[in-house]
């Protein structure tokens, strides 16, 4: 299990490097939230590019420092785009993030996610129900019960996904971030519980999708997947808490939240409130 001070130092360095290098982190993402994902990536210091064609996905896999894939709103062409992109990412050993939105809903989405298993994403970002369902889809042994998803919403509490998240992280060799009132991040050896955020984050569209995009930004620069995932979760919890303290409605929260993502320093991100325990 990693020491807290070591993890804080890794998160600090990742956040500093992002601000210094502005890594391009392309996305194939939910059409409902493209704008918010791009703005969040830019706010934390990255560079965004949104694509959906197969040849563009392969090219961006080559050009980007990392990539974000989200299956929230699928088009028929994604049966070509997602396999081609993940295959190229795997060949290049590039970091990538998968957000298995509504996994288990519909044959096309389920098959695309099932086929990603051998390519092992660097970070899985989802709510508790999605993480449990993905672990079960991939046939990983966990202590988690079957879960159902309701659109993009979770029907499970974060702690219910702990075993599934650990199993996924151990299988991929990467990290898993489970979003909720208290976020859980794990690399299969260490479990981190991250505090902060705001209730307004559940009142706007795209807080989870944009978090996945920001995970990819940090994955392009971090020393480990755990540090990348925790940096993303940390900046979201810091920004959400600060933005929520100065507004009283969701629309103004979204604007304030992007401002606070931009204003958060590497030290703010690394020293946000979190606890660690052995997986």
Secondary structure, 3 states (H helix, E strand, C coil): CCCHHHHHHHHHHHHHHHHHHCCEEEEECCCCCHHHHHHHHHHCCCEEEECCCHHHHHHHHHHCCEEEEECCCCCCCHHHHHHHHHHHHHHHCCEEEEECCCCCCCHHHHHHHHHCHHHCCCEEEEEHHHHHHHHHHCCCCCCCCCCCEECCEECCCHHHHHHHHHHHHHHHCCEEEEECCCEEEECCCEEEEECCCCHHHHCCCCHHHHHHHHHHHHHCCCCCHHHHHHHHHHHHHHHHHHHHCCCCCHHHHHHHHHHHHHHCCHHHHHCCCEEEEEC
